[in-house]
Amino acid sequence: MNVCFVSLGCDKNLVDSEVMLGLLRDAGYSLTDDEAEADVIVVNTCCFIHDAKQESIETILEMAEYKKSGRLAVLIVAGCLAERYKEEITKEIPEVDAMVGTAGIKEVVNVIKSVLSGAAENAFCDINTLPLPDTNRVNTTGGYTAYLKIAEGCDKHCTYCAIPNIRGSYRSIPLGRLVSEAEFLAKGGCKELILVAQETTVYGVDLYGKKALPKLLKALAAVPGIVWIRLLYCYPEEITEELIQTIREEPKICHYLDMPIQHASDRVLREMGRRTNRAELEGRIASLRREIPDIVLRTTLITGFPGETQEDHECLMDFVRRMRFDRLGVFPYSKEEGTPAARRKDQILKREKIKRQKELMCVQQQIAFENAGRMVGKKLEVLVEGKLVEEDVFIGRSYMDAPKVDGYVFLYAQGEYVSGDLVTAEIMEAKGYDLIGRAVSDEM
């Protein structure tokens, strides 16, 4: 019986999909990427913001069409949308045969069996449990790169965010289990580990009584075959000096940090429920750049939060100009049901949110292009991800670029490389957010 997975949303969701794929493989199911050839389709959904929710619904309806035109017998909805809107899905989308909640991924095989037997049982567990299935996941990101989810849930309760209501409280995955998973991935050819969680910086507090991310990083760096370790979702107020020194001293850890900030106006930060202010943010950024001069900083911002004034927006614009982030994403505020921010009466009009987003991205674009231009003449190690055959050029990423969200290095080379190879490149040109280089034989 063929099973097809459609994984939507964030990289943390992707890890859940890969775990469920592993469980299905172990149970004897055949895995396929072709929806038309699938007997079972599982849509692992996202509903973090309105656009993600809409994409999830549209994908479910699209997959349901294969019950008419293909061989599809079972349609399962998993993940955040299922957890948050189980009653609505049951009522509005009868084509869905069963659902798997965010903490119910261990039961995906049993859920499919129940549908086939005519029982159609859902799998919704206490969202504060930590599902740790006994399986080796299926790496769907090319083999040479893999996400390592180090924790589940969140305790921050930012006023705009519904994640604690969907994913539960913060639960760290035991260090030994993470090292074993990294060893398994490395044996399969993984060279780049990307650490993810709703927040990576407080890893271990619930298990060990203190922040244990530096200890985990050192343990992962000892895994043979792993070359790069990349950190995402590090809350600025939780970044310790120990963590900074670990990044600086351990050669396998990329000098790259994804640090969600969301705003720079002290008033807006307070109303968002964030636990920092502009002065502290500027101090943390200065410390990171002082201790690790070649560090690449990525952040995300929210524009149009309820009550955000033009003065607040100008404050954020000034902050972006002054901080000169290497990578930056800006998202219009999304009104999420059940959150304190959604109940506020001072919502910003959509057109104003979009206008402010564009203004911020216009400022950032100039900064990003200038930063890229400064890389010309320098040498970077590039992880090859593929080849543009028609142009006879390879495409890859340096330590400066996370997959899917950052730029690329386009590489001219005489030799032949395969995905996963590491090549030293001399940068010849900056083109927008991307770099163009040539492979060189000398050591960096």
N, C-alpha and C positions, 0 to 999 in steps of 0.2 A: 504494500500500500504506500503510495507516494504522499509525502507531506511537503508543503511549501510554506515558508515563513515570510511575512512582510513585516519588517521591523521599522517603526516610525520613531521620531523624536530623538532624544539625546543618546550619547554614547553609553550612559549607564543602562538605558533601556536595551541597547544593543547587546550588552553583556548578558542580560536576562534572556534575550532571544537565543544567544549562543549556548547558554546553559540548557535551555529547553530543547534545543536542537540535539544536544548531547544526550539528553534523556530519551528522546525519540529514536535516535540512532541506536542506543543501547537496547531499546525495546524491539528492534528489528524493523523499524520503518525505513523506507527509502526516502532520501531527501532530494528535492528538485527545486530548481529556480523558475520553472515554467508553470505558471498558474493553470494553464489549460490542461496540463498533464497531472494535476494534483487531485488526489482523492480527499485530502484534508488540507485546508488552508487555515493558518493561524495568523491573525493580525495583532501584533503587539503594539499597542496604541500609546499616544501621548495626549495630554490635555493641559500642559503647563500654561499656555496662553491660548487666546481665542483662535488664532490661525492654526495652531497645532491641533486643537479640538476639531476644527472644521476639516482639516486634512484627514484626520482619523476617521471621521464619519464618512467622508467621500470615499476613502479607501475601502471601508467595510462594504459600502453599497456597490462599489466596483467589483470587489471580490465575490459578492453575492450573485452577480450576474453569471458566474461560472456554473452555478447550479442549473442554469438554463442552457448554456452553450458548451459546457465542458463536462468533465466527469466528476465534478465536485460533489461530495456527499456530506461533508462535515465542515462547517464554518465556525471557528472558535475566535472569540475576541479576548485578548489578554491585556494586562498592563493598566496604565493610569486611567484611561477612559472607562474601562470596565469597572475598576474600583470605585470611581467617583459617580458614575452614572448607570449603575447596574439596572435600576428599575426602569429608567428611560429607555435603555437599549432593549430590555425585555419587551417593553410596550411598543416601541416605535420601529424596531428592526426585527421582525419575526424570522427573517432568514438566518439570524444568528442562532446556532444550536446550543452553545454553552459559553461560559465565561471563566476566565482565570484571573484572580485578583493579583495585586502586586506582591503579596506574600504567599501566593498559592502556586508558584511556578513548579514546585516539586510534584504537583499533582497533574501536570499537563497530560501525561500518558493515560492516567485513570479517567480524566475528563473525556478524552477522545474515545476510550473504550466504552464509557457510559453512554455516549451518544450513539455509538454503533450498536449497543445492546438495547437501545430504546429508552434508557433511563434519563439521559441528558442531565447529569449533575454538574453544577458549578463548583468552583474551588475558590472560596473566599475564606481566608484565614485572618487571625488577628494581625493588623498591620504592624504591630510592634514585635512580632516574631521575626527571626532572621532565617530565611530559607537557605539552607546550605546543602543542596542536593549532592549525592555521592556519584558524581559523573565527571568526565573530562569534557569540557565544552568544545564546540565546533568553532574554530577561529574563522570568521567570515571576512576579515580585513586584509587578506592577501598573504597571511602567514608571517611576514617579516615585521608587522606591526600588530600590537594587540592592546586593548584597554584592560586594565586591571582595576576592578571596582573594589575599593578597600573598606567601604562602609555603606550603610543603607540609612535612609531617613535624615531628618534634620531637627535640631532643637532651637534654631534661631527665631522662628516665628516672625519673620519680616511681615509687615502689615499688608503687602501686596501679593504674598505668595501662599499658594494652597498646598504646597508639597508636604508639610507635616500632617495634613489631613488625609493625604493620599498614600504617603510612604511611611508615615509613623515617625517615632523618635529616632535619634541617632544611635546606630548600633555598628560598632566596629567589627570587622571580620578578623578572627584570630591571626596573628602574625605568621605562625607556622603554616597555616593553610594557604596564606597568600604566597609564601615562599615556594610551597609545593606547586601551586598553580603556575607561578613564574617559571619554575623548572620544567614543567610540562610544556608550556608555551615555547620556551627556549629550545627544547628538544625537537619541536616541530618547525624550527627555523626562525622564531621570533627574535628580532634584534632590538626593537624599540618597544618598551613598556610605557604606556601612558596611564598614570594613576588618576583615577576619577572617584568622586563621591559627591554628594550634595555639598560637602565641605571636606577637603582633605586635611586641613591643618589641625583639626582637633582629633585626628585619628588616635585611638587608644585610650582616651580619657575614661570612657565607660568600662573598658576591660582592665586597664592597668593603673588607673588612678592618676595618670599624667599623660601629657602629649607624647606619643611614641612614633610620630612620623619620621624623625631623624633615624631612630633605631631601625624602622622598617626599610628606609631608603638604603641604609648600609647593608642590611641583610639581602635586599634585592640586587644591590650592586655586586655582591659576591656570587651571583648565579652565573655560571659559565654560559657564554653565548649572547648574553644581554650586553648591548653596546651603548644604547641610549635609554635613559629614564627621564620621562617628561612629567611635570607636575601641572595639573589643572585644578581650578576651583579652590585657590588658597585665599581665605578671607584675610584682608590686610591686618586687622586687629589681632589675629591669632598667629601671625608669623613671628617666630622667636629668633633670638640671636643664634641659638643652637641650630635651628633650621637653616638660617642663612650660611653659617659656617659649613654645614654639611653639604649644601649645594656648591659652595665655593671649593671645598677640598676634595670631594669625591668626583673623579674625572668622568664617570659614566652618567652623572646627572647633568642634563642639558641646562645651560644657563638661560633658561626660559621659564617664565612664571605667568600663569594665568591667574589674575587677581581681581575678581569681581568687586567693583566699587559702587556702582549704581548712581551715585550723585556726588556733588562737592559742596552744595549748600548745607550748612549746618542745620538749618531749620528743616529742610526736606529730609536730610538723613535721619533726624530725630523722628519725624513723622513716618518714615519708612520702617522704623524700628531697627535701623542699623546701629551698630555699637562703636561708632568712630566719628570723627569730625575732620574737617579739611586740614587743619594743622597736623593732626596725627597722620593723615594720609600722605601729606607732603613729606613729613619726617620719615615715614616708612619707605617711601620711594627713594628719597635721598640716601637712606642707609643701604638699601639694596644696590643702588648704583655705585655707591662708594666702595662697598665690600666686593662687588662683582661687576667690574666696569663694563664687561661685554654682555651683561644680562639683557634679554629681550623681555619687555613687559607688555602683557596683553591685558585689557580690561573690557568690561561691559558697562554700559550706562543705560538708565531708563529716563526717557524724556516724557513730559506731560503727566507726571504723577499728580494726583488730585491736589489742587491748591498751589501748584508750582506757578510762581509769578514770573514776569519777564525779568525781574531782578535775579531770581533764582537761576533762570536760564542763562543770563549773562555771566553769572558766577561760574556756572558749569563750563561755559565757553572759554572763559579766562583760564580755568583750571586745565582744560585740555590743551590750550596754547602753551601754558607754562610747563606742564608735565611732559609733553611731547612723547606720548606713548608710541611704542613701535607698532602695536596692533590694537585696534579698538573697534568694538561693535556697539551700535546704538539701537535701542528697541523702544518703540512707543509703548507707553504704559498700557497694560491689558487689564481690564476690569474683571477680576476673578471672583465668582460667587463664593460666599462664605468667608471672605477675607475682610478685615477691618477697613481697608482702603476702598473696597467696593461699596461700602455703605455710606461713604462720604458724599455730601451734596455738591461739593465744589469740583466736580469732574471737568476735565479739560476737553474741549471739542476735538474731534478726531483730526480735522484739518490743521488745527494748531499744533497738535502732537507731531504730525507728519512734517510740518514746516520746521519745527524745532529740531527734529531728527535730521533733516536735510542740512540745516545750518551747521550742526555739530559735525556731520560727516564731511561737509565741505572743508571745514577747518582741519579735520584729521587727515583728509586726503593729501593736502599739501604737505603736512608733517611726514606722513608715511612715504610719500614720493621723495622728499628730501633725505629721509633716513636711508631709503633704498639706494639713493645715489651715492651715499657715503661708502657703500660696500664695494664700489668699482675699484678693481686693483687688488682686492683682498682675496684670500683663499679660504674656502669653506669645505667641510666634509659634507657630501650630498648622499642621501639615501635614495637610490634609484627606485622609481615606482612604475615606470613603463617607458614606452617609446612612441613618438609621433612618427610613424613609418613614412608618411608622405613628405615629411620635412627632414627625415633622417636625423632627428634630435631626440635625446632622452629627456625625461621629465622626472624631477625628484624634489626632495625637500632638504633643507639644512636644519641645524638645531634651532634656527630662528622661526620655524614654521610647523605648527600643529596641523594634522590632516583636516581637510574640509573647511577650515575656518581661516587659514592664512594663505600666503602666496606659494609660488613654486620657483624652482631653479630649472631653467631650460639649459640643457647641457649638450654641447657639441663635443663629440669624441670619435677617435679613430677606431677604438676597440669596440667589442660587443659586450654589453652588460645585460644582466637579468634583474628583474625586480628583487630588491633586497640587498643588492650590491652597494657597498660604500665606496664612493669615488671622491678624490680630491679635485676640487674645481677652482679655477681662477675666474673671478667675476669680471666680465668685460663690459657689461652694460646693465643698467636698470631700466625696466620698462613697466611703468606703473607700479603695481604692488609686487611684481615678479622680477627675478634676476636672470640674466643670461650669462653663461660661463662656458669655459672649455676645460676638458679633463686634463690634468697635468700629472706627470709621473713622479715628481719629487715629493718628499714627505712634508707634511705641514709642520 
